[in-house]
Amino acid sequence: MKGLIFIFSSLLIAGGSYAQSGSGTNPLFNFDNAGSPKEIATLGNAPEFPFLRHMSSPIQLYAAIMRNEEKNTQGVNQLNDLLISIGFSRDAKDLSPSDISMAYIAPGTEGNMGSAGYKYGYYKLSGDAQEFKAWKITGTNGYVYLLAKCGDAFYPKAGNANITACITAPVSLTGDNKTITLTSSSQQITTTNDLFVYYHRRRHHRHDIVNVNPDINDPYPSKPLLLRRTNEVEVIPVTYNISVTTPDSMVSICPGSVLNLNTDINVEKSSEYAGYYPDKDKRQYKEISKMKYKRIARNLRKEERREKRIARLSGVKANV
């Protein structure tokens, strides 16, 4: 009787080591199947672990496992059985983010793969390498792959696996700063130029007040008359410095995959002050004879009466 028990125990140990060293009896690791593998090129039609689909990093995968670990569903139980098979004695409770890494399984690799209903089949991966991104979970007694797109467990058959792990590399982004100048959105400064005329009055009144206008170099000027007004418009263009930086200090580089690098475009005004520029006024005063002054005053009054008459008849203010 003792001999039979010893022989039976030896058979169990041999069966376990046949699949994967110390991996237990989970059918994922068993390659006693016969025949050719079924080719598969598109994943996701019948996911084994739907709650592990479309994770973008080992941290996300670990968090998804931890969120579901206490739910006691059939999916969690199946996943825990896999983890126990590769050396996590307390299933997901012993798992840590450092046990998970990213990898790409090359097209042409044959192996066992799970599907909906927790069934396992013998498959050959074929098609686009981007389809076969995977998460490798490594325990003290082996490893297993979880395909990122579908969450299916995958274990390659010995002798045909062609799997390349991703590496993490630092990011150093350099480039020349560019300067652009915009005029369409620039600030405009309007300078108003006024020309006034006046004549010198003789002081003959006791209470005449001395001129207090510093722009008129005359102690007793007449009332200034606005003879001409012109406007000058000056455009001040706005200059910007353009640079590109990346918020990522480290990126994962995987063979056969597209490297996605996030970048920030920085736009900075180069001028110290780019706010409101006030308009300017320039006034010029010219002394003329009293006779010319009175003639100009008469003409200005005539023009003013003419403008008022036109405005009264047309209902539109006239500027002549």
C-alpha positions as CSV (number, residue, x, y, z in Angstrom):
1,M,0.0,0.0,0.0
2,K,2.8,2.4,0.9
3,G,4.4,1.6,-2.5
4,L,1.3,2.5,-4.3
5,I,1.0,5.8,-2.5
6,F,4.7,6.6,-3.3
7,I,4.2,5.7,-7.0
8,F,1.0,7.9,-7.2
9,S,2.8,10.9,-5.6
10,S,5.7,10.5,-8.0
11,L,3.3,10.6,-11.0
12,L,1.8,13.9,-9.7
13,I,5.2,15.5,-9.4
14,A,6.2,14.3,-12.8
15,G,3.0,15.7,-14.3
16,G,3.6,19.1,-12.7
17,S,7.1,19.4,-14.0
18,Y,6.1,18.4,-17.5
19,A,4.1,21.6,-18.0
20,Q,6.4,24.1,-16.4
21,S,8.9,23.7,-13.6
22,G,6.8,24.0,-10.4
23,S,3.7,25.4,-12.3
24,G,1.1,23.0,-10.8
25,T,-1.6,21.3,-12.8
26,N,-3.3,24.3,-14.5
27,P,-4.2,23.3,-18.1
28,L,-2.7,26.5,-19.5
29,F,0.8,25.0,-19.0
30,N,-0.1,21.5,-20.4
31,F,1.2,20.8,-23.9
32,D,0.0,17.2,-24.3
33,N,-2.3,18.2,-27.1
34,A,-1.8,16.9,-30.6
35,G,-2.3,18.4,-34.0
36,S,-1.6,21.8,-35.5
37,P,-2.3,25.0,-33.7
38,K,-5.3,27.2,-34.7
39,E,-4.1,30.5,-36.2
40,I,-5.5,33.7,-34.6
41,A,-4.9,37.2,-35.9
42,T,-7.5,39.3,-34.0
43,L,-8.0,39.3,-30.3
44,G,-10.9,40.5,-28.1
45,N,-13.8,38.5,-29.5
46,A,-14.0,36.2,-26.4
47,P,-12.0,37.7,-23.5
48,E,-11.1,35.4,-20.7
49,F,-10.6,38.1,-18.1
50,P,-12.7,41.1,-19.3
51,F,-11.8,43.2,-16.2
52,L,-8.1,43.1,-17.3
53,R,-8.6,44.4,-20.9
54,H,-7.1,47.6,-22.3
55,M,-4.7,48.4,-19.5
56,S,-1.9,50.8,-20.5
57,S,0.7,50.1,-17.8
58,P,1.8,47.5,-15.3
59,I,0.5,49.8,-12.5
60,Q,-3.0,49.9,-14.1
61,L,-3.0,46.1,-14.5
62,Y,-2.0,45.6,-10.9
63,A,-4.7,48.0,-9.7
64,A,-7.4,46.2,-11.7
65,I,-6.4,42.9,-10.2
66,M,-6.5,44.4,-6.7
67,R,-9.9,45.9,-7.3
68,N,-11.4,42.6,-8.2
69,E,-9.4,40.3,-5.9
70,E,-12.0,40.3,-3.1
71,K,-15.0,39.7,-5.3
72,N,-14.8,35.9,-5.3
73,T,-16.0,35.6,-8.9
74,Q,-15.2,32.7,-11.2
75,G,-12.8,35.0,-13.2
76,V,-10.9,36.0,-10.0
77,N,-10.7,32.4,-8.9
78,Q,-9.3,31.3,-12.3
79,L,-6.8,34.1,-12.2
80,N,-5.7,33.2,-8.7
81,D,-5.3,29.6,-9.8
82,L,-2.8,30.8,-12.4
83,L,-1.0,32.9,-9.9
84,I,-0.7,30.0,-7.5
85,S,0.6,27.8,-10.3
86,I,3.6,30.2,-11.0
87,G,4.6,30.6,-7.3
88,F,2.3,33.1,-5.6
89,S,1.2,30.9,-2.7
90,R,-1.4,33.3,-1.5
91,D,-2.6,34.1,-5.0
92,A,-3.1,37.8,-5.8
93,K,-2.4,38.8,-2.2
94,D,1.3,38.1,-2.8
95,L,1.4,40.1,-6.2
96,S,3.2,43.4,-6.4
97,P,3.7,45.8,-9.4
98,S,7.3,44.8,-9.7
99,D,6.2,41.3,-10.7
100,I,4.6,42.7,-13.9
101,S,6.4,43.9,-17.0
102,M,5.5,44.8,-20.6
103,A,6.4,42.6,-23.5
104,Y,5.4,41.9,-27.2
105,I,4.8,38.4,-28.4
106,A,6.1,38.1,-32.0
107,P,3.7,36.8,-34.7
108,G,4.3,33.1,-35.3
109,T,4.6,32.2,-31.6
110,E,2.6,29.0,-30.7
111,G,1.1,28.4,-27.3
112,N,-1.9,27.8,-25.1
113,M,-4.4,30.6,-24.7
114,G,-7.5,31.1,-22.7
115,S,-10.9,32.4,-23.9
116,A,-14.4,33.1,-22.6
117,G,-15.7,30.3,-20.4
118,Y,-12.1,29.7,-19.1
119,K,-11.4,27.3,-21.9
120,Y,-7.8,26.8,-23.2
121,G,-6.8,26.0,-26.7
122,Y,-3.6,25.6,-28.7
123,Y,-3.1,28.7,-31.0
124,K,-0.6,30.3,-33.3
125,L,-0.5,34.1,-33.2
126,S,-0.3,35.6,-36.6
127,G,-0.8,39.1,-38.1
128,D,0.2,42.5,-36.8
129,A,2.7,42.6,-33.9
130,Q,0.8,45.5,-32.4
131,E,-2.1,43.1,-31.6
132,F,0.0,41.0,-29.2
133,K,1.1,43.4,-26.6
134,A,1.2,41.5,-23.3
135,W,1.8,41.8,-19.6
136,K,4.3,39.2,-18.2
137,I,3.6,38.2,-14.6
138,T,6.6,36.4,-13.1
139,G,6.5,34.4,-9.9
140,T,9.0,32.3,-8.0
141,N,7.9,29.2,-10.0
142,G,7.3,30.4,-13.5
143,Y,5.5,33.1,-15.5
144,V,2.3,33.7,-17.5
145,Y,1.3,36.3,-20.1
146,L,-1.9,38.3,-20.1
147,L,-2.6,39.7,-23.5
148,A,-3.4,43.4,-23.1
149,K,-6.1,43.7,-25.7
150,C,-8.3,40.9,-24.5
151,G,-7.1,39.9,-21.1
152,D,-6.5,36.3,-22.2
153,A,-3.9,34.2,-20.5
154,F,-1.1,32.9,-22.8
155,Y,1.8,30.6,-22.3
156,P,4.2,29.9,-25.2
157,K,5.3,26.4,-26.1
158,A,8.9,25.7,-25.4
159,G,11.3,26.0,-28.4
160,N,9.2,28.5,-30.5
161,A,8.7,31.5,-28.3
162,N,10.0,34.8,-29.7
163,I,9.1,37.4,-27.1
164,T,10.9,40.7,-26.7
165,A,10.6,42.6,-23.5
166,C,10.2,46.4,-23.5
167,I,12.8,48.6,-22.0
168,T,12.5,51.9,-20.2
169,A,14.7,54.8,-21.5
170,P,15.1,58.4,-20.4
171,V,13.7,61.2,-22.6
172,S,15.9,64.0,-23.8
173,L,14.1,66.4,-26.2
174,T,16.1,69.2,-27.7
175,G,15.2,71.7,-30.4
176,D,15.8,75.3,-31.6
177,N,13.4,77.9,-30.2
178,K,11.4,79.7,-32.9
179,T,10.3,83.3,-32.9
180,I,7.2,84.5,-34.8
181,T,6.0,88.0,-35.2
182,L,2.2,88.7,-35.6
183,T,0.8,91.9,-37.0
184,S,-2.8,91.0,-37.4
185,S,-3.3,90.9,-33.7
186,S,-0.9,93.6,-32.9
187,Q,-1.6,96.7,-30.8
188,Q,-2.2,100.0,-32.7
189,I,-1.2,103.3,-31.4
190,T,-2.9,106.4,-32.7
191,T,-1.1,109.7,-32.5
192,T,-3.2,112.9,-32.9
193,N,-1.3,115.9,-34.3
194,D,-3.1,119.2,-33.7
195,L,-2.0,122.6,-35.1
196,F,-3.2,125.7,-33.3
197,V,-2.8,129.3,-34.3
198,Y,-2.9,132.4,-32.1
199,Y,-1.8,136.0,-32.2
200,H,0.0,138.1,-29.5
201,R,-2.3,140.4,-27.5
202,R,-1.1,143.6,-26.1
203,R,-1.6,144.0,-22.4
204,H,-4.1,146.7,-22.0
205,H,-6.4,145.4,-19.3
206,R,-5.5,145.6,-15.7
207,H,-6.7,142.1,-14.9
208,D,-5.2,140.3,-17.9
209,I,-3.8,136.9,-16.8
210,V,-0.4,135.8,-17.8
211,N,-0.4,132.8,-20.1
212,V,-0.1,129.5,-18.1
213,N,0.1,127.2,-21.2
214,P,3.7,126.0,-21.2
215,D,3.4,125.0,-24.9
216,I,2.8,128.6,-26.0
217,N,5.9,130.8,-25.7
218,D,3.9,134.0,-25.3
219,P,2.9,135.8,-22.1
220,Y,-0.4,137.1,-23.5
221,P,-1.7,134.8,-26.4
222,S,-5.1,134.9,-27.9
223,K,-7.4,132.0,-27.7
224,P,-5.9,129.2,-29.8
225,L,-7.8,128.1,-32.9
226,L,-7.5,124.5,-34.1
227,L,-6.4,124.9,-37.7
228,R,-5.6,121.3,-38.6
229,R,-5.8,117.8,-37.1
230,T,-4.2,114.6,-38.5
231,N,-3.9,111.1,-37.1
232,E,-1.0,108.8,-37.4
233,V,-1.5,105.0,-36.8
234,E,1.5,103.0,-35.7
235,V,1.3,99.2,-35.5
236,I,3.4,97.5,-32.8
237,P,3.8,93.8,-33.7
238,V,3.7,91.1,-31.1
239,T,6.6,88.7,-31.0
240,Y,6.3,85.2,-29.5
241,N,8.9,82.6,-28.6
242,I,7.9,79.0,-29.4
243,S,9.5,76.0,-27.8
244,V,8.6,72.3,-27.4
245,T,9.1,70.2,-24.2
246,T,7.9,66.8,-23.0
247,P,6.3,66.1,-19.6
248,D,7.7,62.5,-19.7
249,S,11.1,61.9,-18.2
250,M,11.0,58.1,-19.1
251,V,9.3,56.2,-21.9
252,S,8.8,52.5,-22.6
253,I,10.4,51.4,-25.9
254,C,9.1,48.1,-27.4
255,P,10.3,46.4,-30.6
256,G,7.7,46.4,-33.3
257,S,5.6,49.1,-31.7
258,V,5.1,52.8,-32.2
259,L,6.8,55.1,-29.7
260,N,4.2,57.6,-28.4
261,L,5.8,60.7,-27.0
262,N,3.7,63.4,-25.5
263,T,4.9,67.0,-26.1
264,D,4.0,70.4,-24.8
265,I,4.1,73.5,-27.1
266,N,5.1,76.5,-25.1
267,V,4.2,80.0,-26.4
268,E,5.6,83.0,-24.6
269,K,5.5,86.7,-25.5
270,S,9.0,88.0,-25.8
271,S,8.1,91.7,-24.9
272,E,8.0,92.7,-21.2
273,Y,4.8,94.7,-21.7
274,A,2.2,93.6,-24.2
275,G,-0.9,95.2,-22.7
276,Y,-2.6,98.4,-23.6
277,Y,-0.6,101.2,-25.2
278,P,-2.4,104.5,-24.8
279,D,-2.8,106.9,-27.7
280,K,-0.7,110.0,-27.9
281,D,-1.5,113.6,-28.5
282,K,0.9,116.2,-30.1
283,R,0.1,119.8,-30.1
284,Q,1.8,122.6,-32.0
285,Y,1.1,126.3,-31.6
286,K,2.0,128.8,-34.3
287,E,1.9,132.6,-33.9
288,I,0.3,134.6,-36.8
289,S,-0.9,138.1,-37.3
290,K,-4.1,139.3,-35.8
291,M,-5.6,139.9,-39.3
292,K,-4.9,136.3,-40.4
293,Y,-6.2,135.0,-37.1
294,K,-9.5,136.9,-37.6
295,R,-9.9,135.7,-41.2
296,I,-9.3,132.1,-40.1
297,A,-11.8,132.5,-37.3
298,R,-14.4,133.7,-39.8
299,N,-13.8,130.8,-42.1
300,L,-14.0,128.3,-39.3
301,R,-17.3,129.8,-38.2
302,K,-18.7,129.5,-41.7
303,E,-17.6,125.9,-41.9
304,E,-19.2,125.2,-38.5
305,R,-22.5,126.8,-39.7
306,R,-22.4,124.8,-42.9
307,E,-21.9,121.5,-41.0
308,K,-24.8,122.3,-38.7
309,R,-27.1,123.1,-41.8
310,I,-26.1,119.8,-43.5
311,A,-26.7,117.9,-40.3
312,R,-30.1,119.5,-39.9
313,L,-31.2,118.8,-43.4
314,S,-29.9,115.3,-43.8
315,G,-30.0,114.0,-40.2
316,V,-26.4,113.0,-40.5
317,K,-23.5,114.7,-38.8
318,A,-21.1,116.2,-41.4
319,N,-17.4,116.6,-41.0
320,V,-16.1,119.1,-43.6
